[in-house]
């Protein structure tokens, strides 16, 4: 009998789930739609059916020890998903309570996706053995998971670690959260796209990016252009890194981590994003921290990182 | 026999020390000079002599169980004071190691003064029973102690919690740390004084503060003027609170505390500083935190808060 856990990652479009052993091997994995289901109970019933099929397909020599769930605005303490802007289910959704009806007696634990990524980094990735580190996920927005003394910081209400909503500037860019000037409106896949459009407006440089609409623009297109020497694209990476690095210095002043891991599509741009980020971080660090904080790419495979993170959450909970 | 600890607070000018019981009663207290001693070993020998006198004067029915020390740039992990700008002893001073020679076998623990204040708040003050909170000390600079899951956040290197060096603006005011635009250059006794002088330059309002030199100006004078309706003074408090509150919102995004306590001279100005700070914090909070975070004055008596904080550190260590 092989002990395994179930990792579930709930995204705005898809829900991914997999069976993962303690070494981070994903034995079986599948996905289903999230946004097709406007009714949460119908979604959950469908998800359960799909998961049962996955478990059956994995054979009879596994034993599911627990379930970890990563979800936007997931609350670790309450097992709820609360007011998630990108999900159909409004208000407070009691995910764990309802899911337990399908898995009586099974430990089920839930947190937000960036916290799950941080636990994944700690258990399977580059943060093995580290007690104090931060994971930044650069996707549509900017998520973060903060680890202090070997544990995720959940805070008083279970929602700690929202560095994407650090204030970059007063009356800055409009954010999906309702505020203005949040870090994720500058440093994220969407943020760099907005920066490109500002540069296209402000500057006269020729750029292949001038032929692409806002809706069609992606961070990957910007990256490809930068690699070919496009000045607008290169400057967009520099500005993104400068703003991100400055705010990472503030995060360091809070919890003084050993390392900051960058995860997600933008991190693939390598030096284009890491160099300006590290430079700005170092310049803005309180002197006592200078030269001490490693800035590293995530060591999790992006293809199944979300499921790995959720499963790592389950393993971490079982250790307690 | 009554169990007590020794609390020592090392400031730039004076070193205060006292004998404190578990309920926070300061049985005996005294102080000596810090800045008179350019040689650390001479200082330590003198401090030891003074402390022995204090202990002898306290009678024979006490038993010293441990020593807690608060010091600028104090490192909890290493027991060192490192590169403290306001102390005569440069470089890295191995305080605990050397002090143990005078008190063989005695548990001695050291951290920075703001962390000591936070532990004091937790053991004797308004944070009793709280697991997640932040203490901000507004003095010459801005210090902070961050508590997560009931423990001070020391971070990887022992120096976590330097919110005074959050970046408020690029190329902002020159800070004693060598950076520009640090929070403490705006939000502190010195910060509000600098803001007054900027307002005196920018505005034409009559103000009694126009007759006072920079060197003679204090936050107390500004407070007195504000109470009498001086518009420059009132606006200085508003600006200070606005900047402080905005950055406290960032701190909340990190660790999601239940409460933030404000300690120190400026906190005595009450609503003058609390109202604009709370307003700016709420406006800049990520929606999920809004209305959840209490902003409170410290409940520690300022007269011996530093010694109480240092002693609380000792009690907390003895519990471990």
Interface residues (C-beta under 8 A of the other chain):
Chain A: X73 X82 X83 X131 X132 X133 X146 X148 X149 X151 X153 X154 X155 X156 X157 X158 X159 X160 X161 X162 X163 X165 X166 X167 X170 X177 X178 X179 X182 X246 X247 X249 X250 X251 X253 X254 X255 X256 X257 X258 X284 X286 X287 X288 X289 X292
Chain B: X73 X82 X83 X131 X132 X133 X146 X148 X149 X151 X153 X154 X155 X156 X157 X158 X159 X160 X161 X162 X163 X165 X166 X167 X170 X177 X178 X179 X182 X246 X247 X249 X250 X251 X253 X254 X255 X256 X257 X258 X284 X286 X287 X288 X289 X292
